[in-house]
Amino acid sequence: MTVNQSPAPAEHADSASGTEARIDHTTTKGTFTLDGETHEVENNAWVLGDDATCVVIDAPHDVDAVKTLVGDRECVGILLTHAHDDHVRFAPELSMALEAPVLLNPADQEVWELTHGDLPWDDDIEDGDVFTIAGLDIETIATPGHSPGSVCFYVPARGCLFSGDTLFEGGPGATGRSFSDRPTIEQSIRERLFTLPEETVVHTGHGPDTTIGAEKQTAEGDWA
Ligand SMILES: [Zn+2]
């Protein structure tokens, strides 16, 4: 995986391996715990890559399910959208299984520590970091609010966004618990996500896909 500081979106999605980039997806079932409450949740796990290499986006409840999506490809990184335990509890185990580094925005350190104590992640991700995988640039967009270190991953050449728990079908992610802030998430979405093309497909952390255009419409009638 290469990290560039100046994004240069790919014209097409042909990768070095000559195979086409694709997105693989599965859902996992488990729990989310915060503020002393535990809830049953279903999470989306995403793998973006070609036949040779890939990245995993988030590490929810089922290491084997994600390993199956990766198959025999080289996984060059596990990109975390934020550090809530339903997205990161299995990150160290998945990292060992795939021999891939775990990447997290350090603004979520306190949230990470709730699950993993002083066990470190491998590399920091910051706003503006660009990763290139399978001929595709993945741009990191910091979207604090659901948690201080929440990020989204935008893939311009695919016209898609991996939004974690920042933006769902129907509106912003939850902000009722510790480390969350509703005005901050609204500002993140308005200024950083609603400025993306309306047709951008949003792959969320829980539940169905949506689009930037659809969520802008919802926001007009409700919260924006
Ligand atoms: Zn979350």
Residues whose N, C-alpha, C, O or C-beta is under 5 A from the ligand:
A	BS01	ZN	H84 D165
